[in-house]
Amino acid sequence: MGTVTETEIVPFSVPYFAGNELDSLAKVVSSSHTQGDGPFTRSATQQLKQITGSPGNILLTTSCSHALDMSLQLLGVGPGDEVIVPSYNFPSAGNSVALRGAHCVFVDCDPHSGNVDPEHVIAASNSRTKAVIVMHYAGVPVVLEPILAYASGHGMAVIEDAAHGLGVQTTVGTLGTRGTFGAFSFHASKNLQCGEGGALLVNDPRYELPAEIVREKGTNRSQFIRGEVDKYTWIGRGSSYLPSEYNAAVLDAQLGAFDDIQRMREAIWNRYSTALADWAAEQEVELMQPHLEIHASHMFYLLTPTWDAQGELISHLRSRGVCATFHYQPLHSSPAGVQWGQPFGDLTHSTNFAHRVVRLPLWAGMSESQVERVIDAVVSWRVAS
Ligand SMILES: *Cc1c(COP(=O)(O)O)cnc(C)c1O
């Protein structure tokens, strides 16, 4: 005894199933419609419209990465153009810029939320800047007002990567609905998942038709399906960004359970926040935004007092069978980021955040005893003196 057995390990994340996914998949299998744009695509899209309150067009996509790629293609971003990208970020945003042959300008974040600093976005922009891709880290809303105001006066598009923040409402609108485009992910690791999948919110009506064409291999097939044209043909550049009905069916089932899933995640988030508060104060650990009410319960993170403490805490938790992890490596110092971009300023907050952040296990369906095991393991750790 004394060692942790496989079954006792608390994993970092487990995909949640609402229970009706198999029924939906069976309907797809027994129907003749397995490619995209069938009844489940329509139903999932409708549910997404309700959850986001989006007045614009919503297109299911094969991933959030593809939704970002589509956005930059639709904006006509190309060689010689610059796109502002937060350095503390998942690689998809940088990659979408590099795929267009354009240049990333990496900007710093707020030291507490990890969200992009609007002042840096404005300071980093110039006449070559075509767009900024903001990312609502952990579903905590980025301060968008100054960015949107500046962007509209300077012909700069704003793309919201809301992969962590489906359905998060602010007083001025739901995440993903305020930029020119919004992007969501339904990857296995997200609050709602269909294995691999995403969505593009097209909030500017000028891009509605072009977005359909880009998604449908450069054809006007979507118009053909609606009966708006009597045959379809190749009319532009695009690719195959439309998910199959299998993915849409699973997503549709998950969307139907959205409120339940969010409630389960919120309960765990709140339990961590309360149970770890005293320990955090003693150890000079900063818990995720305890003063901010608005987030997606996508993750619970904390910031260790030193860089060394990050690895020490993660190892301590591992030794107690709890899988906690660090998060993004700043893009400006990654091999591809060095090749396809340049840092704006010294980006100390992004580097510091990356070296201090520890994320705790959190998924819908996590048992109370698993949550308590995580809490016990965390509070048994002391920062080395
Ligand atoms: C998961 C994630 C992505 C990528 O999503 P995919 O659907 O896997 O392409 C992009 N941005 C952020 C912030 C993410 O968390």
The ligand as an ORCA input file, in Angstrom:
! r2SCAN-3c Opt
* xyz 0 1
  C      -8.958     24.653    -27.668
  C      -8.610     25.999    -28.145
  C      -8.415     26.292    -29.490
  C      -8.394     25.236    -30.540
  O      -9.606     24.612    -30.679
  P      -9.787     23.455    -31.775
  O     -11.257     23.302    -31.870
  O      -9.093     22.240    -31.212
  O      -9.168     23.924    -33.036
  C      -8.178     27.598    -29.872
  N      -8.128     28.578    -28.962
  C      -8.281     28.346    -27.646
  C      -8.227     29.481    -26.692
  C      -8.515     27.048    -27.205
  O      -8.648     26.805    -25.893
*
